[in-house]
Each structure stands twice: as structure tokens, then as C-alpha cells.
Amino acid sequence: MAKNDYGLDSVAHSRVHTNSYKKLVLDRMTSQNSAEGIIHELNNISNELLNGKFGN
């Protein structure tokens, strides 16, 4: 783990983006049909990541 700018431990960014993570994001993005849909889904993914629920 590495310390971020706020002194909190964080996983190294390069280890976060695994192939399975990339596939989950791609699957969710390709199901969207508009810019608004993509933005909405990115916000959903962000919230899931912040709450430790992405991919569960």
C-alpha cells in the first residue's frame, strides 16, 4: 500500500485495474446508448467503488 496525498493508505493504482475490473467497466459502458447514460453509469461505478461494492 502507498500513502495518498491525505496520508491514507491506498492500493497502488496499477494493481487496481485488473483485467476483470476492466471487463466489468467495459460491459457496463457498452450497455449505454447515450452520453447521459455513460455519465450516469460512471457515477454509479464511482459510488460502488467508494462503498466497496463494485463487482460484488
C-alpha positions in Angstrom: 0.0 0.0 0.0 1.0 3.6 -0.6 0.1 6.8 1.2 -2.0 9.1 -0.8 -2.0 12.9 -0.5 -4.2 12.8 2.6 -1.9 10.3 4.5 -4.4 7.5 4.0 -3.3 4.0 2.8 -4.3 3.2 -0.8 -3.7 0.4 -3.1 -1.3 1.1 -5.9 -3.3 2.3 -8.9 -1.7 -0.1 -11.3 -2.9 -3.1 -9.2 -6.5 -1.8 -9.0 -7.2 -2.0 -12.7 -7.1 -5.8 -13.2 -8.4 -7.4 -16.4 -11.6 -8.4 -14.6 -12.1 -4.8 -13.4 -11.6 -3.5 -17.0 -14.1 -6.1 -18.3 -16.7 -5.1 -15.7 -16.3 -1.4 -16.6 -16.4 -2.2 -20.4 -19.5 -4.3 -20.0 -21.3 -1.5 -18.2 -20.2 1.2 -20.6 -21.1 -0.7 -23.8 -24.7 -1.2 -22.5 -25.2 2.6 -22.5 -26.7 4.3 -25.6 -26.1 8.0 -24.8 -23.6 10.3 -23.2 -26.0 10.8 -20.3 -26.2 7.1 -19.8 -22.4 6.8 -19.8 -22.1 9.6 -17.3 -24.8 8.1 -15.1 -23.1 4.7 -15.2 -19.7 6.2 -14.4 -21.3 7.9 -11.4 -22.8 4.5 -10.3 -19.4 2.8 -10.6 -17.8 5.6 -8.6 -20.3 5.3 -5.8 -19.9 1.5 -5.8 -16.1 1.9 -5.6 -16.4 4.4 -2.7 -18.7 2.0 -0.9 -16.6 -1.2 -1.6 -19.4 -2.7 -3.6 -18.1 -2.6 -7.2 -18.1 -6.1 -8.8 -19.9 -7.7 -5.9 
